[in-house]
């Protein structure tokens, strides 16, 4: 059974976003924005505990991609609303496994 959580699991690579200072401006070091994990520790704990076949996540638009936590495939399709690009995922599953997936955009 898939799990659905808006926030991606903490430190999964699907939750990387710019670090912000106290005024909510991105922290820049050496000419580059510092990127940090900002996902949910509770979501990660639930995935580690229950090991669903699939976790579908969003919220962190900068971190499009996939990640495995145990046997759970986690997907974050990301989006670029400012550019009018909506992203999604097409997933082929059966009751025992994820057979395949495709991250889409349009």
PEMOKA-V661449 format. One record per backbone hydrogen bond with DSSP energy under -0.5 kcal/mol. NH is the residue of the N-H (numbers start at 1). CO is the residue of the C=O. If there is no record, write none. Layout:
nh=NH co=CO
nh=NH co=CO
This chain:
nh=3 co=54
nh=5 co=56
nh=10 co=40
nh=12 co=9
nh=17 co=36
nh=19 co=34
nh=21 co=25
nh=24 co=21
nh=27 co=19
nh=29 co=32
nh=32 co=29
nh=34 co=27
nh=36 co=17
nh=38 co=15
nh=40 co=8
nh=44 co=40
nh=45 co=41
nh=46 co=42
nh=47 co=43
nh=48 co=44
nh=49 co=45
nh=50 co=46
nh=51 co=47
nh=53 co=1
nh=55 co=73
nh=56 co=3
nh=57 co=55
nh=57 co=75
nh=58 co=6
nh=60 co=58
nh=61 co=59
nh=63 co=60
nh=65 co=76
nh=67 co=74
nh=69 co=72
nh=72 co=69
nh=73 co=53
nh=73 co=71
nh=74 co=67
nh=74 co=72
nh=75 co=55
nh=76 co=65
nh=77 co=57
nh=79 co=61
nh=80 co=85
nh=83 co=80
nh=84 co=81
nh=85 co=80
nh=86 co=84
nh=88 co=104
nh=90 co=102
nh=91 co=89
nh=92 co=100
nh=93 co=91
nh=94 co=97
nh=99 co=92
nh=99 co=97
nh=100 co=92
nh=102 co=90
nh=104 co=88
nh=106 co=86
